[in-house]
């Protein structure tokens, strides 16, 4: 992607900082933010990825070497070096005490609340208060709220929302309504989200920019393998505890089909018990984390999202780029914002394992239907390619920077004329 031409007298491109909770993790938000950072860097922007905390040595997703990486609080063993002498011992005890205390500024209903200690909160406030220029993109409610309150020294602020507003707990929703109007822009993933946030935040600029898949140059499946794939954190949100009982209803009619579930998380033992309870040892497999999900998707015949709620289901769209049709729950928001029921996939009522089993059985029994929907799925996925999405971020950042600095410069020039 070549950088867009800059008109004479226009302000130089700003530095763009992405603030993530844990840039060294494996979540979908982390991957999509890194995709954005990579795209901007390749187009000649100055980009920095800021991790609020760091617990690992290495990043888990590819990152352009031109993207700078920094950390606010490094929690790796041996990473913290206190000042020497009595002050150092006092500071070390103070840090240890505050690391054990819960956050006070972040609402307790934020899904990542347990990751925010009082120490991290204080360090983030100091970091945000010290910013003086550029564009700051924050990527979850807790970070958005802190930026709204403390990144106030001339920084252009963009809040990214990766989840549907209705999934946030009441205390988070209240803070969103109070604080998000301070942002230059609130960016959401779907049109339904844009409409909802526009109603909640009158006068606030709300834009829809979907996440982009990392590539559309994917190997398509041939729809012959008797394999279905699901992927995501082994957590309640992803609904694998609903998917496994649904699959149990299909084994009698389709004993040669297998379900591969990729991902890691705190509910692994519970899901393994469900597999044993339904005697699915030879039919449902917890595959763990993989760094080669594209290869695994190409081996399957369809993809099964079973989430209770979503923001924008990126792995589903990546599966569609492999010509995989989709069968899953019509949860808020996500699947219905991407695919068309009966064209590139099948959607059933949320959290209804019986309906999911019926629709899944329909795809299992009809290879021609899988192939027809797979062709449509590739066409749908094409609108989420990097070339379609990332220029929208460039245009937004350029406009926001010009509005802040170009407009001010023009006004000053007029006063001196």
Buried (B, 14 or more C-beta within 10 A) or exposed (E): EEEEEEEEEBBEBBBBBBBBBBBBBBBBBBBBBBBBBBBBBBBBBBBBBBBBBBBBEEBBBEBBEBBBBBBBBBBEEEEBEBEEEEEEEEEBEEBEEBBEEEBEBBBEBBBBBEBBBBBBBBBBBEBBBEBEBBBBBBBBBBBBBBBBBBBEEEBBBBBBBBBBBEBBBEBBBEBBEEBBBBBBBBBBBBEBBBEBBBEBBEEBBBBBBBBBBBEBEBEBBBBEBEBBBBBBBBBBBBBBBBBBBBBBBBBEEBEEBBBBBBBBBEBBEEBBEBBEEBEBEEBBBBBEBBEEBBEBBBBBBBBBBBBBBBBBBBBBBBBBBBBBBBBBBBBBBBBBBBBEBEBBBBBBEBBBBEBBBBBBBEBBEEBEBBBBBBEBBBEBBBEBBBEBBBBBBBEBBBEBBBEBBBEEBEEEEEEEE
